[in-house]
Every structure is written in structure tokens, then in C-alpha cells.
């Protein structure tokens, strides 16, 4: 079985005066996704234009009150922006508000967004690693102390403890072999995309080797999906998604030129043609099954019609949920 998730970017509205209605429409859509059979929703965190995803934990809290089964998380919380104690406190609170449906996801962040606050990627990685250390310690015990380069505190009692014990499932987004190995050593699940299935297989193999395990439940493949009643219509949608993505990543210093059959440098990624899955629901499902089998992933994170108008996105959710998910669930 392949577990189908949504990866939500929550794109910025062209007409901000209608933002309140737009929020309600998305909340209604995410509520509908539970009945459509999605495993859960991973919200993304982005800042300074392009999306309304600056505080994805607030979206989790809102959707949790409308649903009963959907797993809810962030892929991932951009740790360098925050104090680690605040991150841990919100994890505990959200796990209770969701009734134990929280998934913990963390990320270093996007270079051009971090730079707007004067953070270099080097400093962001330092802060990320230090905060991760605190999170792991705080999930294991209630009272924590820490002495590091960026944070210093002692004997803090962090409440509430998580409802799921020893903790909610933990994830991190990776783009390379070394970050996959670090995640395996921490016992954290990983998600990745952008690269070819061959490169992702290399990344996942490194994780499996480090973890000395081959559990597909620890691995998630994320792809941009364009689905429609006809293949030609889906192709038109996919072309628009590709153009929007090119604009978004144009300033990302991690984006490197693709080198056939070679993994990207550490911390970098390429955008492979396999990033875009396009077609009718049956065609899309077949491509997802093929790629998940190729890399050994038990989870698939669908970015449905990335950045498209809400009506187009809603139709895609209905098609994917109604006709593609049943195929994935029985794959």
C-alpha cells in the first residue's frame, strides 16, 4: 500500500481583498480531503510572498477542529527562525489539539527567504542542528538543559508533553545523501523530491544502510501532480505548474544543473522531468506506483496543481481522491 498525502503550499491570492473568503474555501477543501481518502496533509512554511503559509501550525490547529482522521503536520517547520523551546511547546500543544494526529516535520529553509532576515545558509544549518538537538532531548524527557552556540538555558520544564508517546512521528525534508544519513541516525523519517528517481533511490539507499532497515514507512516521495479527465488537459495544467515553479526556484542557490546519473552536490538538488506527474487519474496513479516502487517509498506527497486557482485545485483534489487514491491504497 502507498499512503497518499497532500503537500500544501497554500498559494498567495492575486486579490488580497478577498483573502478571508479564500481562507474559508481552503479550509473547506482540506476538510473535504478527509472524505476523499487522503492519509493526511503536510503544510509547507514560506515567507515574504508567494504563499499564505508563514504560520502552518495555525493551519494545523484550524483543520484539526474540522476533521477526525487526517494526520496533520508541517514539512517542515523552518527551525532557524525560532527558539527551540517554543518549537517544542507548540509540538506538545498541537499533538493534543489534533487528538494525537500530529506529524513533526522540520527543515533548514529556503536560502532567499532566510537571507531576507540576514541569515546565511551556514548559520541556518548551525541553528537547525542545535534546535534539532533540543527537540530530540525535550521529546525524551520533560526537563531539559542546553548550552550551545546560539541557545543557553537550564532546567526548563516544557509543557504539555505530547499525547503520542514517546513522540509523534518525526520527519525531515532532505535533498542529499548526508542529510539522509543524519536523519537515519536520529531515527527520523525523510521526505524528498525534485531529483530523478535514480538519485532519490541513492538517497534512500543511504538512509536504509545507515538505519540498517528497509521499512518503506520511513520514506516519502514528493512530486508535483497535474491530473485531469483527459491527458491533453492535464498536460496544459502541468505546463502552467512548470512555469510557476521555474519562477519560484530561480533564486534558490541550492538548484544545480542536472548531471545525468550523478547525485547532486551536498545541500543541492536538481529538478528532474520525473518531478512532474501528469495525466488522467489512472495514468497518474500508475506513475506514482512506478516511482514509489523504484525508490522504495511507502508514502507519496502530492503537490496538486501547485500555485493554481482554487477552483482548479479543488477539481484536482476530487479527481485524485476519487479515482487515483483507490489505486494507490491497493498497490
LINWOJO-V737280 format. One record per helix or strand. SS is the DSSP state (A for helix, B for strand). FROM is the first residue (numbers start at 1). TO is the last residue. If there is no record, write none. Layout:
BEGIN
ss=SS from=FROM to=TO
ss=SS from=FROM to=TO
END
This chain:
BEGIN
ss=B from=3 to=8
ss=B from=11 to=11
ss=A from=16 to=36
ss=B from=40 to=43
ss=B from=51 to=51
ss=A from=56 to=64
ss=B from=71 to=74
ss=B from=77 to=78
ss=A from=79 to=81
ss=A from=84 to=97
ss=B from=102 to=107
ss=A from=111 to=115
ss=A from=121 to=140
ss=B from=143 to=147
ss=B from=152 to=157
ss=B from=169 to=173
ss=A from=177 to=186
ss=B from=189 to=192
ss=A from=197 to=211
ss=A from=216 to=218
ss=B from=219 to=227
ss=A from=231 to=249
ss=B from=255 to=255
ss=B from=269 to=269
ss=A from=273 to=275
ss=B from=276 to=279
ss=A from=281 to=295
ss=B from=299 to=304
ss=A from=310 to=329
END
